[in-house]
Amino acid sequence: MTVSIEPVARDRRGRTRFWRAGLVPYAGDPCHVTPLLLDAHARWSPEHPFFRHAETQHLVAVHGGRDVGRIAATVDHRHDDVHGPGTGHVGWFESIRDPLVSGALLDAASDWLRERGRTRVRGPLSYSTNGLTGLLVEDAEPGPPVIDMPYNPAWYAELLRDWGLEPARDVLALWLDVPDDLERLRRVAARLEDRGAYRVRTIRTDRAGFAADVEHVLHIYNAAWERNWGFVPLTPDEIRHEARSMRAVLEPSLALFVEHDGVPVAFSLTLPDVHQALARIRGRLWPWSIVRLLLARRRIDRGRVITLGVLPEHRRAGLETVLILRSADAARALRWRGAECSWVLEDNELMLSAIRRVGGRVYRRYRVYERSLPT
């Protein structure tokens, strides 16, 4: 079998080709949710603020005149600043079930990284830990992924191991049912708030207030995750870009701040799982698919706690529990059945304990791999 690897430009035509190459392994898979092409263009565009401190190369595998896989190799110079030079990332990995295809993709990506002085490859990271992170390796409740979480066939792990990648770190997804009776939980949250000068509020939706709150999110996010494995702080332009992209699906009652003496010290964001709606339109926004999307959004009954952070000096005050309980209260009002809390590092006991205290359980595991590159 002859496999050729072709670099793909990140112009509109190249991005569309890269998107299509990622769909090939999922033919007939009922759990796969076709990513929105419009969103893919936004994430992969050279104009994205991430690429002001990073460089990437998209690659596509071709066999018999047909695209059968893809991968992106990335050098993030902000990652170098925080963690030291030497590590390159691979992500957006998709491949048919053939080690010749996956091996050719990983070889080509590694060659590109080695030419830029990288001595270690790590992934899947698309393009960093601030994006889609890890390979799905355990799923206690098989089904479609929630918004912005990876999904892949089980045999992807075999393809990565065959090439020589080894486990580096696991991250977890926990499922949290919305309790039938929240009155006791509300009392618990109220007592925690009364311990100090703490107050919970929702994000402001007016233009000036929203912009100011986005800056608060940036401060809390970067400080709360500063010491996490693989973390790279977001830039102001990156957080503003993310805020603009999320605003269309944002439920203000599920974007919560905890203030201490009027200053935001903790934040959580839970998004509706629009994957439940996207599954019906196959990645493209035609006029009729927009109607289907709007109708399907009414039936969304779950969400994802996409971020929850507390400034270090306010940890162990129970604020994580307060935010989870207040989010559960808002989810109940929306008639949701539950939410995924993801992702959480496997050794983040403080966060895992907070989620488990209110009934959360680990149900999916994702793995990041790495390997040294020969010089």
N, C-alpha and C positions, 0 to 999 in steps of 0.2 A: 504494500500500500504506500503510495507516494503522497506525502502531506507537505504542502508549501505554506509558509507563514508570510502574510502580507501586512506591512504597516498601513494603517488607515488614518487619513487626515481627519482632523476634528472640525471640518467644515460641515455644513448641513447634510450634504450627501454622505460623507463619511460617518457621521453620527447615526444616520438612519441605517446604514449598512451594519454598523456595530450593534445596534439595537436588534436588527433582524437576526444576526448571527447568534445572539443570546437566546433566541426562542427555539432554535432547532432541537436541543436535547429534551424539550418539554412536550413534544407532540403527544397528545393523548393523555397528559398528566392532569387529573382533575383538581389537584391541589395548587397548581401553578396559577399565579395571577399575572397576566401580561402587564408589564410596567407601561405607564402612560408615555407615549413617544414625546409628547410635549415636555414632560418632566425630564426625560432623558436628554433632550436638547439643552435644557437649562443647566443640568448638572455637568454635562460634558463640554459645554461651550468654553473656548479659550477665554471668553469674557468673564467667566465665573471668578470671583475674588480669590478663591483658593489658589488659582494658578499665578497669582502675583508672588507667591513664595514657593511654588512647586512646579515641576515639569513632569510630563507624562507622555507615554507612547501607547496608543491603542494598536492591537495586533489581532488579525483574524486568520484562522486556520482554513485552508482550502483543500478539498479532495474531490477529484472528479468534476471539477468546475463548480463545486457547491461549497458555500461557507458552512463549516461544521463545528466551529468553536471560536472563542475569543478570549482575550486577556488584556489587562492594562498594567503597565509597569510604571511606577511612580517614585520620584525622588522629592521628598518634602523637606525643604531647607529649614523650616521652623521645627520639624522633628529633630533635625540635626542640632539645632540650637539648644533644645531642651534635653535630648537624650544622647547627644554626641553623634559624630558622623559614622557612616558605615552601613546603615540599614536602608534597604530599598523595599518597597511594598509592591505586591501584586494583588490585583482585585478585578472585579467585574468578570470573574472567571466562569466560563461555561464551556462544556465539551461533550461531544457524544461519548458513548461508553467504549472508548478505545484508547489504551495507553500511548499509542503512537501519536494520536492527536493531542492529548493532554501533555505528553512529554515534549512534543515539538513546541507547543505554546509556552510551556514553562522554560524550556531551553532558550527560546528567543527572548523572552522577557528578562531572563537572568543575564543573557549576553548584553542586553541594553543597559541593565543596571551595573554590570561589571565595568562597562566602558565609562561609566560615570563615577567610578571609584567605590562602588558598593561592595562590601565583603560579606553581607548577609542579606537573605531575602526573607520576607515575612508576609503572611497573608492567609486567607483572603481579607484584604482591607480595601474598601472602595470609597475613597482613595486613602482614608486614614481611619483612626478609631472614632472620628466624628461622623463617619459615614457608615455604610453597611459593614458590619464587623463579624468575621468568622464564618465557619461552615457548619450547617446544621448537622449534628452527629447523633443526637438523641431527641426523640419526639414521643412523649408518653401519650399524646392525644393528637394523632396525625390529622392534618387539615391544612388549609391555606395559611400563609403567614399573615401577620398583622402588618399594618402600615410601616414601611421603612425597616422591615426585618428580613434577613436573608431566607431563601428557601432553595433547596437543591435536592437532587436524587441522592439516596443513601450511598450509592456507589462512588460519589465524588471523593469521599474520604479515601477510598482505595486508590483512586487515580493519583491523589496527592502523595500518599504514602509510597506508592510505587516509584515515584520520582525522587524520593528521599527526604521529603519534608517530615518534620517531627513536631509533636504537640508543643506549643509554647505557653498558651494560656487558654483557659475556658471562661466563657461568659454565659450567664444564665438568664432565662426568661421565667418569670413566675406568673401564675394565673391567680387572679383575685376575684372571687364572686362578689357581686353586690349583695350585702346581707339583706334579708327580708325586714329585719327590725334594726333600725339605725339609732333608736332613741338612746340606748345605753352607750353606743359609740359616741354620740353627740355630747353626752355628759362627760365622757372621758376626755374628749378634745377640749371641752370648755374648761375642765380643771387644769389641763396642761397650759392652756392660754393664760389662766389666772395666776400661774406661778410667777410670772414676771410681766413686764410691760410689753406683752406680745399681742398682736392683732392680725387676724387673717383678712385679706381682701382679694378681690379678683383684679385681673389686669384691666387697665383703663382702655376704653375703646375710642375715645376721641383722638384726633391726629397727634396733638402735642403730648397727651398723656401716654398714648401707645408708644411713641418714639422714646419718651423718657423711660418707660418701663423696659423697653428692649435693652437700653443701656444698663439697667439694674440687672437684667438677666445675664448679660455679658460678664459683669463683675462677679456675680454669685457663681456662675457656671465655671469660670476660669479659676476662681479661688477654691471652690468645693472639690474640683477634680484635679487640682494641681499635682498631687502626689500619686495619682493613679497610674497603673502600668500603661505605657504607651500613649498617655494623654498628650495632646498638643493643644495649647490654648487657641481659641478662636480669635480672629481679628475683628475689630468693629465692623468692617465691611462685610465679613462673612456672616456675623450674627444678624446684621440688617437684611442681608440677602435671604437668610433662612426665615426671618420674621415675615418678609413680604410673601414668600412662597407658602408659608403655613397659614397666613391670615385668612385665606379663602375657606379653610376647613376648621378654623379655630372656634371652639365653644368657650366664650369668655368665662363662664362659670367653672371651667376646668383648667384655667390658667391662674394659679393662685400664688400670692406672696404672703409671707409672714414678715411683719414689721416689728422691730424692737425700738421703742421710743420714736416711732415714725420713720425709721430707716429700714429698708428691705434687707433681710438677713437670710431668707430662705425662699425657694421658688420651686413650684412643680408645674409641669405641663402634661396634660392628658389630651390626646387627639382622638377624634372619632376614627374608627377603623374604616377608612374609605376603600380599603381593599375589598370590602363586602360589596361595594358598588362597582368598583373598577373591574371586577371579575366578569361583569356583564357586557363590557364594551370592547374588550380585546385590544386595549391600548391606544385606540384612535378616537379623536373627538370629531365625529361627523355630526351633522345636525340631528339626525335621529338618535345617535348614541348619547348626545347631550341630554335629550329627553329621558332616555333610559337611565342615565346616570343620576339625574335629579330625582326620578321616581325611586331608584334603588337607595338613595341616601336616606329616604324616609324610613327604610327598614334596617338601618344600622343599629345594632344592639350591643356593640362592644367597642372598646377603645384600647389605647395603649398609653400607659404612663411613660412618656418618652424621656423625661428628665425630672429629677428631683434632687436638689442640692441645698445644703446648709453651710453657711460660712463656718470655718473651723472653730471659731470662738463660741459658737452657739450650738455645737453638737452636744449630744447627750442631755439636751433639754426636752427631748421628746417631740421636736418639731417635725421630724420625719413622719411620726405617727399622726400628728395633727393634720398634716397635708394629705396623707393617704385617706384619713377618715373624712375630711371635708370633701375630697374628690369623690369618695364613695357616695356621699350625700348628694352631690351634684349629678353623678351618674344615675342614681336612683330616680331623680326628677326627670331625667331623659329616658327613663324606662330601659336602661341598659341592663344586661344580665351580668356583666363583669368587664374586666380589663386585664390586659397583659402588662406587667411591669418589666421593662426590658430596655437595655440589657444591664446586668449587674455582674461585676467581677466575682468569680467563685470564692475569693477570700475577703470580700467586703462584708464582714460579719455584722457590722452596725446596720447597714441597709437591709441585708437579708433578714436579720432579726426583726426589724421594724415591719417589714412586709409580712413575715410569718405571724407576728403578733395579732394581725388583723385578718388572719385566715389565708394568706397567700401560700402557694405551694409551687415548688420548682416543677416545670413540666416540659421545658425544652432546654437543650444545651448546645452551645455553639463553640467551635474550636478555632483558634488561630494557630497556624503552623509556622515554622521557620527552618532555615537551613543555611549553613555557611556556604559561601561561594568560593570555589577554588580561584586562586589568583592566576 
